[in-house]
């Protein structure tokens, strides 16, 4: 079975531009979460979507937005890019989202570099 | 708010040495606890988990016990191998409220095992 897939693998943008990152969850998983991992740090929670509705949001500015589609894939959008947005963006899927101890399966990530 | 603190790395061990990576947490309620591993060039993989006090998670020779009295979830392995070289992340998930199921990570501990 295919795992969580993300595209693109790498991306280079300049300050002020916007970016769209994509994620396809494992088949049968209805929840997608997005995390930002800055070099040398642990991942930080950005958003969770379940059944196309936002379930949770981390402490990120409004420049960050996301959505989930009927096929449960998801997009993360970041506007007005800043140098500090350079990071590895991870997508994780789970069957239900929110179940006690439910496992999240992570994709390989998209490496975003902002120049 | 909820948080995870894990020991600073890097940790360098010889093959067959005993490994301990300390992890403590702060949380309201009763979080689930996880250890994730990130091998070089790969995404995060769940190593083990525990969902309630005194539970012991184990996998691939690694173990961790959920200690509510000391708010700890230390990772141990009796005999490490070169192939265990990776970055290890301790994490907790909220089991209540709007952010239920999302993960809060520690900063990660890099382990290098020398032959």
Interface residues (C-beta under 8 A of the other chain):
Chain A: X4 X31 X33 X35 X40 X41 X42 X43 X44 X45 X48 X55 X56 X58 X90 X92 X94 X97 X98 X99 X100 X101 X102 X103 X104 X105 X106 X107 X108 X109
Chain B: X4 X32 X36 X42 X43 X44 X45 X46 X49 X51 X89 X91 X93 X95 X98 X99 X100 X101 X102 X103 X104 X105 X106 X107 X108
